[in-house]
Amino acid sequence: MTVQHIVLFSFPRELSADEAAQLRAMVASWPAEIGLMTKCRLGTDLTGARTRGYSWLLYTEFPDVDTLNAYRAHPVHLQFLEFLTGLDCTPLAFDYHLDDQTVLMAENIVKAE
């Protein structure tokens, strides 16, 4: 059963342009280097309001919990965690199954013409 993995990241200061670029590059490499997720998105908040200090969001989906656990243990992911630790990041993670109880609106799939 598909699992959605969401992580919010809070840093004690705004990331430098180089740090932000490195964070983005590391996550962007995951589909090729880790290859376990079916979706991978990373972004920053648009408004800065109501975030309680969390400035980045990672959104990933995995086919099942075992695959999510394999991702967590992957050396590329562990390297990313070390990078975050070096920036004194406070992550907040949330994982849940996508099923008929949690998916309240189906995705609109746009077909290319």
C-alpha positions as CSV (number, residue, x, y, z in Angstrom):
1,M,0.0,0.0,0.0
2,T,1.4,3.4,-1.0
3,V,3.0,5.4,1.8
4,Q,3.3,9.2,1.8
5,H,6.4,10.6,3.6
6,I,6.4,14.3,4.4
7,V,9.2,16.1,6.2
8,L,9.3,19.7,7.3
9,F,12.7,21.3,7.9
10,S,13.5,24.1,10.4
11,F,16.9,25.8,10.4
12,P,18.1,28.2,13.1
13,R,19.0,30.7,10.4
14,E,18.2,31.3,6.8
15,L,20.2,29.0,4.6
16,S,22.9,30.6,2.4
17,A,22.4,30.4,-1.4
18,D,25.1,27.7,-1.5
19,E,23.5,25.7,1.3
20,A,20.0,25.9,-0.3
21,A,21.5,24.9,-3.7
22,Q,23.3,21.9,-2.0
23,L,20.1,20.8,-0.2
24,R,18.1,21.0,-3.5
25,A,20.8,19.2,-5.5
26,M,21.0,16.4,-2.9
27,V,17.3,15.7,-3.0
28,A,17.2,16.1,-6.8
29,S,19.7,13.3,-7.1
30,W,17.6,10.8,-5.2
31,P,15.4,9.5,-8.0
32,A,18.6,8.4,-9.8
33,E,20.8,7.6,-6.8
34,I,18.2,5.9,-4.5
35,G,15.4,5.2,-7.0
36,L,12.9,3.8,-4.4
37,M,10.3,6.6,-4.4
38,T,7.5,7.1,-6.8
39,K,7.2,10.8,-6.2
40,C,9.7,13.4,-4.9
41,R,9.0,17.1,-4.4
42,L,10.9,19.8,-2.4
43,G,9.9,23.3,-1.8
44,T,9.9,26.4,0.4
45,D,7.0,28.2,1.9
46,L,5.5,31.0,-0.2
47,T,4.4,33.4,2.6
48,G,6.5,32.7,5.7
49,A,3.2,32.8,7.7
50,R,2.0,30.1,10.0
51,T,5.1,27.9,9.4
52,R,6.4,28.0,13.0
53,G,9.9,28.2,11.7
54,Y,9.7,25.4,9.2
55,S,10.9,26.7,5.9
56,W,11.3,23.7,3.6
57,L,9.0,20.7,2.8
58,L,9.9,17.4,1.4
59,Y,7.1,15.3,-0.1
60,T,7.8,11.7,-1.2
61,E,5.7,8.6,-1.9
62,F,6.8,5.0,-1.7
63,P,5.1,1.7,-2.8
64,D,5.0,0.4,0.8
65,V,6.5,0.7,4.3
66,D,9.4,-1.7,3.5
67,T,10.5,0.5,0.6
68,L,10.3,3.6,2.8
69,N,12.5,1.8,5.4
70,A,15.0,0.9,2.7
71,Y,15.1,4.6,1.6
72,R,15.7,5.6,5.2
73,A,18.7,3.2,5.5
74,H,20.1,4.1,2.0
75,P,23.7,5.6,2.2
76,V,22.6,8.6,0.1
77,H,19.8,9.4,2.5
78,L,22.1,9.0,5.5
79,Q,24.5,11.4,3.9
80,F,21.7,13.9,3.6
81,L,20.8,13.5,7.3
82,E,24.5,14.3,8.1
83,F,24.2,17.4,6.0
84,L,21.1,18.5,7.9
85,T,22.7,17.8,11.2
86,G,25.6,20.0,10.2
87,L,23.1,22.8,9.6
88,D,21.5,22.2,13.0
89,C,18.2,21.3,11.3
90,T,15.1,20.3,13.2
91,P,13.1,18.0,11.0
92,L,9.4,17.0,11.5
93,A,8.4,13.9,9.7
94,F,5.0,12.3,9.1
95,D,4.3,9.0,7.3
96,Y,0.9,7.6,6.4
97,H,-0.8,5.1,4.0
98,L,-2.7,6.4,1.0
99,D,-5.9,4.5,1.1
100,D,-9.7,5.1,0.9
101,Q,-9.6,6.7,4.4
102,T,-6.8,9.2,3.6
103,V,-7.2,10.1,0.0
104,L,-10.2,12.4,0.0
105,M,-9.8,13.7,-3.6
106,A,-8.3,11.7,-6.4
107,E,-5.5,13.2,-8.4
108,N,-6.3,14.8,-11.7
109,I,-4.1,13.2,-14.3
110,V,-3.5,15.5,-17.3
111,K,-2.8,13.7,-20.5
112,A,-0.4,15.1,-23.0
113,E,-1.9,16.0,-26.3
